[in-house]
């Protein structure tokens, strides 16, 4: 997996990860978003076929102090 994390340029509480599957078989992953003083968020599970790109994203609660980090987990 080759992944890039991002935070939306107009909504600093919305972020995610775009991943390209560089393996020989399908891979399922999700984003893990750290939300400061609010509960952390797990993005939607996404399955990508070899050579394809998928996106998992999530939105922190309105009272969050902002996204403190984004990573991904292969399921």
PyMOL commands that place a pseudoatom at each C-alpha (Angstrom):
pseudoatom trace, name=CA, resn=UNK, resi=1, chain=A, elem=C, hetatm=0, pos=[0.000, 0.000, 0.000]
pseudoatom trace, name=CA, resn=UNK, resi=2, chain=A, elem=C, hetatm=0, pos=[1.170, 3.480, -0.867]
pseudoatom trace, name=CA, resn=UNK, resi=3, chain=A, elem=C, hetatm=0, pos=[-0.844, 6.030, 1.113]
pseudoatom trace, name=CA, resn=UNK, resi=4, chain=A, elem=C, hetatm=0, pos=[-1.161, 9.802, 1.480]
pseudoatom trace, name=CA, resn=UNK, resi=5, chain=A, elem=C, hetatm=0, pos=[-3.011, 11.454, 4.347]
pseudoatom trace, name=CA, resn=UNK, resi=6, chain=A, elem=C, hetatm=0, pos=[-4.884, 14.732, 3.987]
pseudoatom trace, name=CA, resn=UNK, resi=7, chain=A, elem=C, hetatm=0, pos=[-6.963, 17.318, 5.849]
pseudoatom trace, name=CA, resn=UNK, resi=8, chain=A, elem=C, hetatm=0, pos=[-9.654, 19.148, 3.876]
pseudoatom trace, name=CA, resn=UNK, resi=9, chain=A, elem=C, hetatm=0, pos=[-8.617, 22.724, 3.023]
pseudoatom trace, name=CA, resn=UNK, resi=10, chain=A, elem=C, hetatm=0, pos=[-12.043, 24.198, 3.961]
pseudoatom trace, name=CA, resn=UNK, resi=11, chain=A, elem=C, hetatm=0, pos=[-12.931, 21.937, 6.911]
pseudoatom trace, name=CA, resn=UNK, resi=12, chain=A, elem=C, hetatm=0, pos=[-10.045, 21.273, 9.283]
pseudoatom trace, name=CA, resn=UNK, resi=13, chain=A, elem=C, hetatm=0, pos=[-12.073, 18.610, 11.128]
pseudoatom trace, name=CA, resn=UNK, resi=14, chain=A, elem=C, hetatm=0, pos=[-12.455, 16.423, 8.001]
pseudoatom trace, name=CA, resn=UNK, resi=15, chain=A, elem=C, hetatm=0, pos=[-9.578, 14.249, 6.839]
pseudoatom trace, name=CA, resn=UNK, resi=16, chain=A, elem=C, hetatm=0, pos=[-8.609, 10.896, 5.484]
pseudoatom trace, name=CA, resn=UNK, resi=17, chain=A, elem=C, hetatm=0, pos=[-6.196, 8.781, 3.524]
pseudoatom trace, name=CA, resn=UNK, resi=18, chain=A, elem=C, hetatm=0, pos=[-5.881, 7.849, -0.160]
pseudoatom trace, name=CA, resn=UNK, resi=19, chain=A, elem=C, hetatm=0, pos=[-4.156, 4.510, -0.753]
pseudoatom trace, name=CA, resn=UNK, resi=20, chain=A, elem=C, hetatm=0, pos=[-2.897, 2.825, -3.909]
pseudoatom trace, name=CA, resn=UNK, resi=21, chain=A, elem=C, hetatm=0, pos=[-2.768, -0.963, -3.812]
pseudoatom trace, name=CA, resn=UNK, resi=22, chain=A, elem=C, hetatm=0, pos=[0.716, -2.034, -4.975]
pseudoatom trace, name=CA, resn=UNK, resi=23, chain=A, elem=C, hetatm=0, pos=[0.177, -5.716, -4.075]
pseudoatom trace, name=CA, resn=UNK, resi=24, chain=A, elem=C, hetatm=0, pos=[-0.925, -8.674, -6.192]
pseudoatom trace, name=CA, resn=UNK, resi=25, chain=A, elem=C, hetatm=0, pos=[-4.318, -9.073, -4.481]
pseudoatom trace, name=CA, resn=UNK, resi=26, chain=A, elem=C, hetatm=0, pos=[-7.163, -7.023, -3.011]
pseudoatom trace, name=CA, resn=UNK, resi=27, chain=A, elem=C, hetatm=0, pos=[-6.461, -5.079, 0.201]
pseudoatom trace, name=CA, resn=UNK, resi=28, chain=A, elem=C, hetatm=0, pos=[-8.973, -3.619, 2.694]
pseudoatom trace, name=CA, resn=UNK, resi=29, chain=A, elem=C, hetatm=0, pos=[-8.007, -0.637, 4.862]
pseudoatom trace, name=CA, resn=UNK, resi=30, chain=A, elem=C, hetatm=0, pos=[-9.484, 2.227, 6.881]
pseudoatom trace, name=CA, resn=UNK, resi=31, chain=A, elem=C, hetatm=0, pos=[-8.333, 5.625, 8.147]
pseudoatom trace, name=CA, resn=UNK, resi=32, chain=A, elem=C, hetatm=0, pos=[-7.568, 6.240, 11.834]
pseudoatom trace, name=CA, resn=UNK, resi=33, chain=A, elem=C, hetatm=0, pos=[-8.087, 9.914, 12.689]
pseudoatom trace, name=CA, resn=UNK, resi=34, chain=A, elem=C, hetatm=0, pos=[-6.892, 11.459, 15.968]
pseudoatom trace, name=CA, resn=UNK, resi=35, chain=A, elem=C, hetatm=0, pos=[-9.337, 14.195, 16.982]
pseudoatom trace, name=CA, resn=UNK, resi=36, chain=A, elem=C, hetatm=0, pos=[-7.656, 16.121, 19.783]
pseudoatom trace, name=CA, resn=UNK, resi=37, chain=A, elem=C, hetatm=0, pos=[-10.013, 16.570, 22.752]
pseudoatom trace, name=CA, resn=UNK, resi=38, chain=A, elem=C, hetatm=0, pos=[-12.878, 14.713, 20.983]
pseudoatom trace, name=CA, resn=UNK, resi=39, chain=A, elem=C, hetatm=0, pos=[-13.146, 10.942, 20.460]
pseudoatom trace, name=CA, resn=UNK, resi=40, chain=A, elem=C, hetatm=0, pos=[-10.973, 9.590, 17.660]
pseudoatom trace, name=CA, resn=UNK, resi=41, chain=A, elem=C, hetatm=0, pos=[-12.664, 8.531, 14.418]
pseudoatom trace, name=CA, resn=UNK, resi=42, chain=A, elem=C, hetatm=0, pos=[-12.318, 5.393, 12.295]
pseudoatom trace, name=CA, resn=UNK, resi=43, chain=A, elem=C, hetatm=0, pos=[-12.985, 5.917, 8.589]
pseudoatom trace, name=CA, resn=UNK, resi=44, chain=A, elem=C, hetatm=0, pos=[-15.014, 3.655, 6.367]
pseudoatom trace, name=CA, resn=UNK, resi=45, chain=A, elem=C, hetatm=0, pos=[-13.495, 0.315, 5.307]
pseudoatom trace, name=CA, resn=UNK, resi=46, chain=A, elem=C, hetatm=0, pos=[-12.407, 0.330, 1.662]
pseudoatom trace, name=CA, resn=UNK, resi=47, chain=A, elem=C, hetatm=0, pos=[-11.272, -2.594, -0.500]
pseudoatom trace, name=CA, resn=UNK, resi=48, chain=A, elem=C, hetatm=0, pos=[-8.992, -1.787, -3.429]
pseudoatom trace, name=CA, resn=UNK, resi=49, chain=A, elem=C, hetatm=0, pos=[-7.920, -4.092, -6.206]
pseudoatom trace, name=CA, resn=UNK, resi=50, chain=A, elem=C, hetatm=0, pos=[-4.279, -4.246, -7.413]
pseudoatom trace, name=CA, resn=UNK, resi=51, chain=A, elem=C, hetatm=0, pos=[-3.233, -0.954, -9.035]
pseudoatom trace, name=CA, resn=UNK, resi=52, chain=A, elem=C, hetatm=0, pos=[-6.356, 0.911, -7.920]
pseudoatom trace, name=CA, resn=UNK, resi=53, chain=A, elem=C, hetatm=0, pos=[-6.775, 3.811, -5.476]
pseudoatom trace, name=CA, resn=UNK, resi=54, chain=A, elem=C, hetatm=0, pos=[-9.278, 4.004, -2.607]
pseudoatom trace, name=CA, resn=UNK, resi=55, chain=A, elem=C, hetatm=0, pos=[-10.159, 6.647, -0.040]
pseudoatom trace, name=CA, resn=UNK, resi=56, chain=A, elem=C, hetatm=0, pos=[-11.219, 6.332, 3.601]
pseudoatom trace, name=CA, resn=UNK, resi=57, chain=A, elem=C, hetatm=0, pos=[-12.212, 9.460, 5.506]
pseudoatom trace, name=CA, resn=UNK, resi=58, chain=A, elem=C, hetatm=0, pos=[-13.883, 10.731, 8.636]
pseudoatom trace, name=CA, resn=UNK, resi=59, chain=A, elem=C, hetatm=0, pos=[-15.025, 13.870, 10.431]
pseudoatom trace, name=CA, resn=UNK, resi=60, chain=A, elem=C, hetatm=0, pos=[-14.091, 14.852, 13.975]
pseudoatom trace, name=CA, resn=UNK, resi=61, chain=A, elem=C, hetatm=0, pos=[-16.780, 16.203, 16.302]
pseudoatom trace, name=CA, resn=UNK, resi=62, chain=A, elem=C, hetatm=0, pos=[-17.469, 19.951, 16.205]
pseudoatom trace, name=CA, resn=UNK, resi=63, chain=A, elem=C, hetatm=0, pos=[-15.895, 20.413, 19.651]
pseudoatom trace, name=CA, resn=UNK, resi=64, chain=A, elem=C, hetatm=0, pos=[-12.623, 18.791, 18.600]
pseudoatom trace, name=CA, resn=UNK, resi=65, chain=A, elem=C, hetatm=0, pos=[-9.423, 20.803, 18.937]
pseudoatom trace, name=CA, resn=UNK, resi=66, chain=A, elem=C, hetatm=0, pos=[-8.522, 19.655, 15.426]
pseudoatom trace, name=CA, resn=UNK, resi=67, chain=A, elem=C, hetatm=0, pos=[-7.007, 16.666, 13.694]
pseudoatom trace, name=CA, resn=UNK, resi=68, chain=A, elem=C, hetatm=0, pos=[-3.819, 15.702, 15.485]
pseudoatom trace, name=CA, resn=UNK, resi=69, chain=A, elem=C, hetatm=0, pos=[-2.822, 12.937, 13.103]
pseudoatom trace, name=CA, resn=UNK, resi=70, chain=A, elem=C, hetatm=0, pos=[-4.029, 10.480, 10.484]
pseudoatom trace, name=CA, resn=UNK, resi=71, chain=A, elem=C, hetatm=0, pos=[-2.843, 6.948, 9.846]
pseudoatom trace, name=CA, resn=UNK, resi=72, chain=A, elem=C, hetatm=0, pos=[-4.301, 3.826, 8.247]
pseudoatom trace, name=CA, resn=UNK, resi=73, chain=A, elem=C, hetatm=0, pos=[-4.859, 0.234, 9.215]
pseudoatom trace, name=CA, resn=UNK, resi=74, chain=A, elem=C, hetatm=0, pos=[-4.851, -2.712, 6.799]
pseudoatom trace, name=CA, resn=UNK, resi=75, chain=A, elem=C, hetatm=0, pos=[-7.650, -5.032, 7.891]
for i in range(1, 75): cmd.bond("trace and resi %d" % i, "trace and resi %d" % (i + 1))
show_as sticks, trace
zoom trace
